[in-house]
Amino acid sequence: MSRGNPGSRLRENIHSLLKLKGIDDEILVKLLDDVPRRWERFDDVAIIPSSSFRMVEWESIIDNEFWIKVCQSLNVDRLARSGEIIGEKRESTVEMLVGNNDWVIRKENGIKYGYNITQCMFSSGNINERRRMGEIVTENEIVVDLFCGIGYYTLPILVKNNLVHVYSCEWNTNAINALRFNLENNNVYRKCTILEGDNRETTDELGNKADRVLLGLLPTAEDSYNVALKCMKEKGGVLHIHGLAPSNNHQEFLSETTEKLLKINLNYKIINSKINKIKSYAPHWDHLVLDIEIENNS
Protein backbone atom coordinates (compact mmCIF):
# COMPACT_ATOMS: atom_id res chain seq x y z
CA MET A 1 0.00 0.00 0.00
CA SER A 2 1.19 3.50 -0.81
CA ARG A 3 2.32 5.59 2.14
CA GLY A 4 1.21 8.81 0.48
CA ASN A 5 -1.91 10.79 1.22
CA PRO A 6 -5.29 9.00 1.28
CA GLY A 7 -6.21 10.29 -2.17
CA SER A 8 -3.06 8.84 -3.69
CA ARG A 9 -3.53 5.57 -1.83
CA LEU A 10 -7.10 5.31 -3.03
CA ARG A 11 -6.20 5.77 -6.69
CA GLU A 12 -3.18 3.44 -6.50
CA ASN A 13 -5.12 0.68 -4.75
CA ILE A 14 -8.03 0.90 -7.15
CA HIS A 15 -5.60 0.94 -10.09
CA SER A 16 -4.02 -2.28 -8.78
CA LEU A 17 -7.43 -3.87 -8.26
CA LEU A 18 -8.54 -2.99 -11.79
CA LYS A 19 -5.33 -4.43 -13.22
CA LEU A 20 -5.88 -7.69 -11.33
CA LYS A 21 -9.40 -7.90 -12.74
CA GLY A 22 -7.99 -7.51 -16.27
CA ILE A 23 -9.80 -4.27 -17.05
CA ASP A 24 -9.01 -2.87 -20.50
CA ASP A 25 -6.59 0.10 -20.33
CA GLU A 26 -9.01 2.51 -21.99
CA ILE A 27 -11.76 1.71 -19.51
CA LEU A 28 -9.24 1.67 -16.66
CA VAL A 29 -8.23 5.28 -17.38
CA LYS A 30 -11.89 6.29 -17.56
CA LEU A 31 -12.64 4.65 -14.22
CA LEU A 32 -9.63 6.17 -12.48
CA ASP A 33 -10.82 9.61 -13.60
CA ASP A 34 -14.09 8.83 -11.80
CA VAL A 35 -12.45 8.01 -8.45
CA PRO A 36 -13.53 10.65 -5.89
CA ARG A 37 -10.97 13.28 -4.92
CA ARG A 38 -12.82 14.54 -1.87
CA TRP A 39 -14.86 13.06 0.97
CA GLU A 40 -15.82 13.73 4.56
CA ARG A 41 -13.92 11.83 7.22
CA PHE A 42 -14.76 11.83 10.94
CA ASP A 43 -15.10 9.30 13.72
CA ASP A 44 -14.24 6.00 11.95
CA VAL A 45 -16.28 6.70 8.82
CA ALA A 46 -15.73 8.31 5.43
CA ILE A 47 -18.63 9.70 3.38
CA ILE A 48 -17.91 9.85 -0.35
CA PRO A 49 -19.93 12.11 -2.71
CA SER A 50 -23.25 10.87 -4.03
CA SER A 51 -21.88 10.70 -7.60
CA SER A 52 -19.00 8.37 -6.67
CA PHE A 53 -18.69 5.01 -8.44
CA ARG A 54 -22.01 5.41 -10.27
CA MET A 55 -20.73 4.85 -13.81
CA VAL A 56 -22.16 1.72 -15.44
CA GLU A 57 -18.62 0.34 -15.94
CA TRP A 58 -18.26 -0.05 -12.15
CA GLU A 59 -21.18 -2.48 -11.87
CA SER A 60 -19.21 -5.60 -12.79
CA ILE A 61 -16.23 -4.52 -10.67
CA ILE A 62 -17.67 -3.41 -7.33
CA ASP A 63 -18.03 -6.06 -4.65
CA ASN A 64 -17.33 -6.26 -0.91
CA GLU A 65 -13.59 -6.56 -1.56
CA PHE A 66 -13.71 -3.33 -3.53
CA TRP A 67 -15.42 -1.36 -0.77
CA ILE A 68 -13.07 -2.77 1.86
CA LYS A 69 -10.13 -1.66 -0.27
CA VAL A 70 -11.59 1.87 -0.34
CA CYS A 71 -11.89 1.81 3.47
CA GLN A 72 -8.30 0.69 3.86
CA SER A 73 -7.12 3.43 1.51
CA LEU A 74 -8.96 6.10 3.50
CA ASN A 75 -8.00 4.56 6.86
CA VAL A 76 -11.57 4.11 8.09
CA ASP A 77 -13.67 1.17 9.29
CA ARG A 78 -16.96 2.32 7.80
CA LEU A 79 -17.86 3.79 4.42
CA ALA A 80 -20.96 5.64 3.26
CA ARG A 81 -22.12 7.48 0.16
CA SER A 82 -23.92 10.79 0.55
CA GLY A 83 -27.38 11.48 -0.84
CA GLU A 84 -29.89 14.26 -1.18
CA ILE A 85 -31.71 15.84 1.75
CA ILE A 86 -35.37 15.15 1.06
CA GLY A 87 -38.82 16.08 2.29
CA GLU A 88 -40.23 18.61 4.72
CA LYS A 89 -38.45 16.89 7.59
CA ARG A 90 -35.04 17.29 5.90
CA GLU A 91 -34.23 13.57 6.02
CA SER A 92 -30.93 12.06 4.93
CA THR A 93 -30.55 9.50 2.14
CA VAL A 94 -26.95 8.55 2.95
CA GLU A 95 -26.20 4.93 1.98
CA MET A 96 -23.97 2.69 4.10
CA LEU A 97 -21.48 0.79 1.93
CA VAL A 98 -19.31 -0.82 4.63
CA GLY A 99 -20.64 -1.36 8.15
CA ASN A 100 -24.18 -1.82 9.46
CA ASN A 101 -24.04 0.76 12.26
CA ASP A 102 -24.89 4.25 10.99
CA TRP A 103 -24.47 6.02 14.36
CA VAL A 104 -21.59 8.52 14.43
CA ILE A 105 -20.32 11.27 16.71
CA ARG A 106 -18.81 14.40 15.21
CA LYS A 107 -16.62 16.55 17.44
CA GLU A 108 -16.62 20.24 16.58
CA ASN A 109 -15.57 23.27 18.63
CA GLY A 110 -15.63 21.21 21.82
CA ILE A 111 -19.16 19.92 21.12
CA LYS A 112 -20.15 16.31 20.38
CA TYR A 113 -22.89 15.79 17.80
CA GLY A 114 -24.24 12.24 17.70
CA TYR A 115 -26.69 11.15 14.99
CA ASN A 116 -27.59 8.42 12.50
CA ILE A 117 -26.07 9.43 9.18
CA THR A 118 -28.69 7.55 7.14
CA GLN A 119 -31.54 9.34 8.96
CA CYS A 120 -30.38 12.86 9.83
CA MET A 121 -28.57 15.57 7.92
CA PHE A 122 -25.43 17.41 8.97
CA SER A 123 -23.88 20.27 6.99
CA SER A 124 -20.15 20.52 7.61
CA GLY A 125 -20.19 23.79 5.64
CA ASN A 126 -22.15 25.49 8.44
CA ILE A 127 -19.33 25.13 11.00
CA ASN A 128 -18.63 28.86 11.27
CA GLU A 129 -22.30 29.66 11.80
CA ARG A 130 -22.56 27.06 14.56
CA ARG A 131 -19.52 28.65 16.19
CA ARG A 132 -20.98 32.13 15.77
CA MET A 133 -24.24 31.16 17.45
CA GLY A 134 -22.24 29.99 20.44
CA GLU A 135 -20.48 33.34 20.62
CA ILE A 136 -23.21 35.96 20.15
CA VAL A 137 -25.79 34.85 22.70
CA THR A 138 -25.52 36.91 25.88
CA GLU A 139 -26.02 35.92 29.50
CA ASN A 140 -29.55 35.41 30.84
CA GLU A 141 -31.21 35.14 27.44
CA ILE A 142 -34.10 32.87 26.54
CA VAL A 143 -33.68 31.41 23.04
CA VAL A 144 -36.17 29.66 20.78
CA ASP A 145 -34.72 27.40 18.08
CA LEU A 146 -37.59 26.71 15.69
CA PHE A 147 -35.83 24.13 13.50
CA CYS A 148 -33.30 22.63 15.86
CA GLY A 149 -32.61 19.25 14.20
CA ILE A 150 -30.03 17.28 16.20
CA GLY A 151 -29.00 20.48 18.00
CA TYR A 152 -26.87 22.19 15.32
CA TYR A 153 -27.27 25.60 16.98
CA THR A 154 -28.97 24.63 20.24
CA LEU A 155 -25.84 22.81 21.43
CA PRO A 156 -23.23 25.56 20.88
CA ILE A 157 -25.59 28.09 22.44
CA LEU A 158 -26.01 25.92 25.54
CA VAL A 159 -22.42 24.72 25.83
CA LYS A 160 -20.78 28.11 25.36
CA ASN A 161 -23.12 30.36 27.36
CA ASN A 162 -24.70 30.90 30.76
CA LEU A 163 -28.18 31.57 29.45
CA VAL A 164 -31.57 30.96 31.04
CA HIS A 165 -33.10 28.40 28.67
CA VAL A 166 -33.41 27.15 25.09
CA TYR A 167 -36.69 25.90 23.66
CA SER A 168 -35.85 23.57 20.80
CA CYS A 169 -38.54 22.74 18.23
CA GLU A 170 -38.35 19.78 15.86
CA TRP A 171 -40.74 17.34 14.13
CA ASN A 172 -38.32 14.72 12.80
CA THR A 173 -38.39 11.85 15.32
CA ASN A 174 -34.91 10.62 14.37
CA ALA A 175 -33.46 14.10 14.91
CA ILE A 176 -35.24 14.42 18.26
CA ASN A 177 -33.78 11.13 19.46
CA ALA A 178 -30.31 12.35 18.49
CA LEU A 179 -30.95 15.71 20.17
CA ARG A 180 -31.89 14.05 23.45
CA PHE A 181 -28.67 12.03 23.34
CA ASN A 182 -26.62 15.13 22.52
CA LEU A 183 -28.09 17.20 25.33
CA GLU A 184 -27.17 14.45 27.80
CA ASN A 185 -23.79 13.73 26.25
CA ASN A 186 -22.80 17.42 26.37
CA ASN A 187 -24.31 17.80 29.88
CA VAL A 188 -26.66 20.66 28.95
CA TYR A 189 -30.04 18.94 29.16
CA ARG A 190 -31.12 20.90 32.25
CA LYS A 191 -31.50 24.14 30.31
CA CYS A 192 -33.31 22.82 27.25
CA THR A 193 -36.95 21.96 26.60
CA ILE A 194 -37.76 20.00 23.44
CA LEU A 195 -41.07 20.81 21.75
CA GLU A 196 -41.84 17.90 19.43
CA GLY A 197 -43.99 18.54 16.37
CA ASP A 198 -44.81 21.35 13.96
CA ASN A 199 -43.64 24.61 15.56
CA ARG A 200 -46.73 26.35 14.18
CA GLU A 201 -48.71 24.18 16.59
CA THR A 202 -46.34 23.56 19.53
CA THR A 203 -45.22 27.08 20.48
CA ASP A 204 -48.37 28.54 22.03
CA GLU A 205 -46.73 28.46 25.47
CA LEU A 206 -43.79 30.53 24.20
CA GLY A 207 -45.66 33.75 23.50
CA ASN A 208 -43.77 36.88 24.65
CA LYS A 209 -40.89 34.74 25.96
CA ALA A 210 -37.86 34.83 23.66
CA ASP A 211 -34.96 37.27 23.50
CA ARG A 212 -33.66 35.51 20.38
CA VAL A 213 -35.28 33.23 17.79
CA LEU A 214 -33.47 31.01 15.28
CA LEU A 215 -35.09 30.05 11.97
CA GLY A 216 -32.53 27.65 10.51
CA LEU A 217 -34.51 26.10 7.65
CA LEU A 218 -33.68 25.98 3.93
CA PRO A 219 -34.76 26.90 1.37
CA THR A 220 -37.02 29.17 3.44
CA ALA A 221 -38.48 29.47 6.93
CA GLU A 222 -41.14 31.96 5.83
CA ASP A 223 -44.05 29.81 7.03
CA SER A 224 -42.80 30.31 10.60
CA TYR A 225 -42.06 34.06 10.53
CA ASN A 226 -45.31 34.65 12.40
CA VAL A 227 -44.33 31.97 14.94
CA ALA A 228 -40.99 33.68 15.55
CA LEU A 229 -42.65 37.05 16.14
CA LYS A 230 -45.21 35.47 18.44
CA CYS A 231 -42.42 33.97 20.55
CA MET A 232 -40.46 37.23 20.68
CA LYS A 233 -40.73 39.34 23.82
CA GLU A 234 -43.06 42.30 23.48
CA LYS A 235 -40.10 44.67 23.81
CA GLY A 236 -38.33 42.98 20.89
CA GLY A 237 -35.20 40.93 20.33
CA VAL A 238 -33.11 39.32 17.58
CA LEU A 239 -34.11 36.99 14.75
CA HIS A 240 -31.62 34.81 12.87
CA ILE A 241 -33.28 33.89 9.58
CA HIS A 242 -31.71 31.42 7.15
CA GLY A 243 -32.54 31.52 3.46
CA LEU A 244 -31.27 31.56 -0.11
CA ALA A 245 -30.46 34.61 -2.21
CA PRO A 246 -28.94 35.32 -5.63
CA SER A 247 -25.17 35.57 -5.31
CA ASN A 248 -25.19 39.03 -6.88
CA ASN A 249 -28.06 40.45 -4.81
CA HIS A 250 -28.06 39.62 -1.11
CA GLN A 251 -29.83 42.86 -0.29
CA GLU A 252 -32.99 41.68 -2.03
CA PHE A 253 -33.41 38.85 0.48
CA LEU A 254 -32.99 41.25 3.39
CA SER A 255 -35.43 43.79 1.97
CA GLU A 256 -38.10 41.21 1.19
CA THR A 257 -37.72 39.55 4.59
CA THR A 258 -37.97 42.73 6.64
CA GLU A 259 -41.00 43.80 4.64
CA LYS A 260 -42.75 40.50 5.37
CA LEU A 261 -41.92 40.67 9.07
CA LEU A 262 -43.29 44.18 9.46
CA LYS A 263 -46.51 43.21 7.70
CA ILE A 264 -47.03 40.36 10.18
CA ASN A 265 -46.63 42.56 13.27
CA LEU A 266 -47.08 46.29 12.92
CA ASN A 267 -45.99 46.86 16.55
CA TYR A 268 -42.35 46.17 15.70
CA LYS A 269 -39.73 48.17 13.86
CA ILE A 270 -36.31 47.07 12.54
CA ILE A 271 -33.51 48.81 14.41
CA ASN A 272 -30.54 46.82 13.09
CA SER A 273 -29.82 44.19 10.46
CA LYS A 274 -26.84 42.28 9.11
CA ILE A 275 -26.32 39.86 6.22
CA ASN A 276 -24.07 36.85 6.88
CA LYS A 277 -22.99 34.62 3.99
CA ILE A 278 -22.69 31.01 5.12
CA LYS A 279 -21.63 29.34 1.87
CA SER A 280 -22.44 28.94 -1.80
CA TYR A 281 -25.54 26.77 -2.07
CA ALA A 282 -25.91 26.25 -5.82
CA PRO A 283 -24.64 28.02 -8.95
CA HIS A 284 -25.41 31.72 -8.49
CA TRP A 285 -27.17 31.16 -5.16
CA ASP A 286 -25.88 31.65 -1.60
CA HIS A 287 -26.99 30.42 1.80
CA LEU A 288 -27.40 33.50 4.01
CA VAL A 289 -28.36 34.22 7.59
CA LEU A 290 -30.00 37.53 8.38
CA ASP A 291 -29.51 39.00 11.86
CA ILE A 292 -32.55 41.21 12.35
CA GLU A 293 -32.99 43.15 15.58
CA ILE A 294 -36.53 44.34 16.22
CA GLU A 295 -37.99 46.70 18.80
CA ASN A 296 -41.47 47.65 19.91
CA ASN A 297 -42.74 50.80 18.24
CA SER A 298 -44.25 52.24 21.40
C-alpha positions in Angstrom: 0.0 0.0 0.0 1.2 3.5 -0.8 2.3 5.6 2.1 1.2 8.8 0.5 -1.9 10.8 1.2 -5.3 9.0 1.3 -6.2 10.3 -2.2 -3.1 8.8 -3.7 -3.5 5.6 -1.8 -7.1 5.3 -3.0 -6.2 5.8 -6.7 -3.2 3.4 -6.5 -5.1 0.7 -4.7 -8.0 0.9 -7.2 -5.6 0.9 -10.1 -4.0 -2.3 -8.8 -7.4 -3.9 -8.3 -8.5 -3.0 -11.8 -5.3 -4.4 -13.2 -5.9 -7.7 -11.3 -9.4 -7.9 -12.7 -8.0 -7.5 -16.3 -9.8 -4.3 -17.1 -9.0 -2.9 -20.5 -6.6 0.1 -20.3 -9.0 2.5 -22.0 -11.8 1.7 -19.5 -9.2 1.7 -16.7 -8.2 5.3 -17.4 -11.9 6.3 -17.6 -12.6 4.7 -14.2 -9.6 6.2 -12.5 -10.8 9.6 -13.6 -14.1 8.8 -11.8 -12.5 8.0 -8.4 -13.5 10.6 -5.9 -11.0 13.3 -4.9 -12.8 14.5 -1.9 -14.9 13.1 1.0 -15.8 13.7 4.6 -13.9 11.8 7.2 -14.8 11.8 10.9 -15.1 9.3 13.7 -14.2 6.0 11.9 -16.3 6.7 8.8 -15.7 8.3 5.4 -18.6 9.7 3.4 -17.9 9.9 -0.3 -19.9 12.1 -2.7 -23.3 10.9 -4.0 -21.9 10.7 -7.6 -19.0 8.4 -6.7 -18.7 5.0 -8.4 -22.0 5.4 -10.3 -20.7 4.8 -13.8 -22.2 1.7 -15.4 -18.6 0.3 -15.9 -18.3 -0.1 -12.1 -21.2 -2.5 -11.9 -19.2 -5.6 -12.8 -16.2 -4.5 -10.7 -17.7 -3.4 -7.3 -18.0 -6.1 -4.6 -17.3 -6.3 -0.9 -13.6 -6.6 -1.6 -13.7 -3.3 -3.5 -15.4 -1.4 -0.8 -13.1 -2.8 1.9 -10.1 -1.7 -0.3 -11.6 1.9 -0.3 -11.9 1.8 3.5 -8.3 0.7 3.9 -7.1 3.4 1.5 -9.0 6.1 3.5 -8.0 4.6 6.9 -11.6 4.1 8.1 -13.7 1.2 9.3 -17.0 2.3 7.8 -17.9 3.8 4.4 -21.0 5.6 3.3 -22.1 7.5 0.2 -23.9 10.8 0.6 -27.4 11.5 -0.8 -29.9 14.3 -1.2 -31.7 15.8 1.7 -35.4 15.1 1.1 -38.8 16.1 2.3 -40.2 18.6 4.7 -38.5 16.9 7.6 -35.0 17.3 5.9 -34.2 13.6 6.0 -30.9 12.1 4.9 -30.5 9.5 2.1 -27.0 8.5 2.9 -26.2 4.9 2.0 -24.0 2.7 4.1 -21.5 0.8 1.9 -19.3 -0.8 4.6 -20.6 -1.4 8.1 -24.2 -1.8 9.5 -24.0 0.8 12.3 -24.9 4.2 11.0 -24.5 6.0 14.4 -21.6 8.5 14.4 -20.3 11.3 16.7 -18.8 14.4 15.2 -16.6 16.6 17.4 -16.6 20.2 16.6 -15.6 23.3 18.6 -15.6 21.2 21.8 -19.2 19.9 21.1 -20.2 16.3 20.4 -22.9 15.8 17.8 -24.2 12.2 17.7 -26.7 11.2 15.0 -27.6 8.4 12.5 -26.1 9.4 9.2 -28.7 7.6 7.1 -31.5 9.3 9.0 -30.4 12.9 9.8 -28.6 15.6 7.9 -25.4 17.4 9.0 -23.9 20.3 7.0 -20.1 20.5 7.6 -20.2 23.8 5.6 -22.1 25.5 8.4 -19.3 25.1 11.0 -18.6 28.9 11.3 -22.3 29.7 11.8 -22.6 27.1 14.6 -19.5 28.6 16.2 -21.0 32.1 15.8 -24.2 31.2 17.4 -22.2 30.0 20.4 -20.5 33.3 20.6 -23.2 36.0 20.1 -25.8 34.9 22.7 -25.5 36.9 25.9 -26.0 35.9 29.5 -29.5 35.4 30.8 -31.2 35.1 27.4 -34.1 32.9 26.5 -33.7 31.4 23.0 -36.2 29.7 20.8 -34.7 27.4 18.1 -37.6 26.7 15.7 -35.8 24.1 13.5 -33.3 22.6 15.9 -32.6 19.3 14.2 -30.0 17.3 16.2 -29.0 20.5 18.0 -26.9 22.2 15.3 -27.3 25.6 17.0 -29.0 24.6 20.2 -25.8 22.8 21.4 -23.2 25.6 20.9 -25.6 28.1 22.4 -26.0 25.9 25.5 -22.4 24.7 25.8 -20.8 28.1 25.4 -23.1 30.4 27.4 -24.7 30.9 30.8 -28.2 31.6 29.5 -31.6 31.0 31.0 -33.1 28.4 28.7 -33.4 27.2 25.1 -36.7 25.9 23.7 -35.9 23.6 20.8 -38.5 22.7 18.2 -38.4 19.8 15.9 -40.7 17.3 14.1 -38.3 14.7 12.8 -38.4 11.8 15.3 -34.9 10.6 14.4 -33.5 14.1 14.9 -35.2 14.4 18.3 -33.8 11.1 19.5 -30.3 12.4 18.5 -31.0 15.7 20.2 -31.9 14.1 23.5 -28.7 12.0 23.3 -26.6 15.1 22.5 -28.1 17.2 25.3 -27.2 14.5 27.8 -23.8 13.7 26.3 -22.8 17.4 26.4 -24.3 17.8 29.9 -26.7 20.7 28.9 -30.0 18.9 29.2 -31.1 20.9 32.2 -31.5 24.1 30.3 -33.3 22.8 27.3 -36.9 22.0 26.6 -37.8 20.0 23.4 -41.1 20.8 21.8 -41.8 17.9 19.4 -44.0 18.5 16.4 -44.8 21.4 14.0 -43.6 24.6 15.6 -46.7 26.3 14.2 -48.7 24.2 16.6 -46.3 23.6 19.5 -45.2 27.1 20.5 -48.4 28.5 22.0 -46.7 28.5 25.5 -43.8 30.5 24.2 -45.7 33.8 23.5 -43.8 36.9 24.6 -40.9 34.7 26.0 -37.9 34.8 23.7 -35.0 37.3 23.5 -33.7 35.5 20.4 -35.3 33.2 17.8 -33.5 31.0 15.3 -35.1 30.0 12.0 -32.5 27.6 10.5 -34.5 26.1 7.6 -33.7 26.0 3.9 -34.8 26.9 1.4 -37.0 29.2 3.4 -38.5 29.5 6.9 -41.1 32.0 5.8 -44.0 29.8 7.0 -42.8 30.3 10.6 -42.1 34.1 10.5 -45.3 34.7 12.4 -44.3 32.0 14.9 -41.0 33.7 15.5 -42.6 37.0 16.1 -45.2 35.5 18.4 -42.4 34.0 20.5 -40.5 37.2 20.7 -40.7 39.3 23.8 -43.1 42.3 23.5 -40.1 44.7 23.8 -38.3 43.0 20.9 -35.2 40.9 20.3 -33.1 39.3 17.6 -34.1 37.0 14.7 -31.6 34.8 12.9 -33.3 33.9 9.6 -31.7 31.4 7.1 -32.5 31.5 3.5 -31.3 31.6 -0.1 -30.5 34.6 -2.2 -28.9 35.3 -5.6 -25.2 35.6 -5.3 -25.2 39.0 -6.9 -28.1 40.5 -4.8 -28.1 39.6 -1.1 -29.8 42.9 -0.3 -33.0 41.7 -2.0 -33.4 38.8 0.5 -33.0 41.2 3.4 -35.4 43.8 2.0 -38.1 41.2 1.2 -37.7 39.5 4.6 -38.0 42.7 6.6 -41.0 43.8 4.6 -42.8 40.5 5.4 -41.9 40.7 9.1 -43.3 44.2 9.5 -46.5 43.2 7.7 -47.0 40.4 10.2 -46.6 42.6 13.3 -47.1 46.3 12.9 -46.0 46.9 16.5 -42.4 46.2 15.7 -39.7 48.2 13.9 -36.3 47.1 12.5 -33.5 48.8 14.4 -30.5 46.8 13.1 -29.8 44.2 10.5 -26.8 42.3 9.1 -26.3 39.9 6.2 -24.1 36.8 6.9 -23.0 34.6 4.0 -22.7 31.0 5.1 -21.6 29.3 1.9 -22.4 28.9 -1.8 -25.5 26.8 -2.1 -25.9 26.3 -5.8 -24.6 28.0 -8.9 -25.4 31.7 -8.5 -27.2 31.2 -5.2 -25.9 31.7 -1.6 -27.0 30.4 1.8 -27.4 33.5 4.0 -28.4 34.2 7.6 -30.0 37.5 8.4 -29.5 39.0 11.9 -32.5 41.2 12.4 -33.0 43.2 15.6 -36.5 44.3 16.2 -38.0 46.7 18.8 -41.5 47.6 19.9 -42.7 50.8 18.2 -44.2 52.2 21.4 
